[in-house]
Amino acid sequence: MEKLRLILTVVALLAAAEARADFDQANAAFAEKRYAEAASGYQAVIRERGYSAPVLFNLANAYYLDGNLGRAILNYERAQLLAPCAADIAGNLNVVRRKAGIPEKPAQWLSTDALSCLGSLAAVLIASGLVFQQVTGRGGLAWVVATGVVLLAVMVALLLRHPERDRAIVVAKGVPVYIAPVTVTQPLFTLTEGQPVSIRKINGDFLLVDDGNSRRGWVTPAAVERVTPM
């Protein structure tokens, strides 16, 4: 068992070193204005180590400077989910949205992850209050009621935020939208790169999307990407 644990530790350290090397190489490519190469490097870090706000921010910057506005907006939004109060992320996101001709998204108070953490904390506080009441015979009920109200508010906020799971960004230029999940018909309209849409349904190799202006239609999956990865 100890040998196995040691091997797993070594593998973890090697993986971390590899991810760090990828990150350093991506930063070097970015500094030398090789933005497409830098974006590939940051993507490798994400595949190896998972999502983080700093790497997503760097990835979005690389995409923006490489002229890929859709993927820049997508990754700024992903970074903002993890760091909702970061002014540099919000600032860059608004700059790229203006450049793409996309209206700014209304600010949100807390991210979904932050609300989930707050809900978990409220649940722990409720349990602590119950234990305190049983041990001391006083004070616990008011504590439970107060934290229960917080927990209920968090649950309501998460329910209201649920549609955000369907939010996606158009990552290609001039995406045609069709009346049916086939490409043999004339497009109904065209989506702009960087435009936000909501994914309503999946049918084979097509997605039904809503552009938020009472217009719906079918697009190919390569044209849009969810902000919250599935």
Secondary structure, DSSP 8 states (H G I E B T S, - for coil): -HHHHHHHHHHHHHHHHHHHHHHHHHHHHHHTT-HHHHHHHHHHHHHHH---HHHHHHHHHHHHHTT-HHHHHHHHHHHHHH-TT-HHHHHHHHHHHHHHT-------SS-HHHHHHHHHHHHHHHHHHHHHHHHHSSSHHHHHHHHHHHHHHHHHHHHHHGGGGGEEEE-SSSEEEBSSS-SSS--SEEE-TT-EEEEEEEETTEEEEE-SSS-EEEE-GGGEEESS--
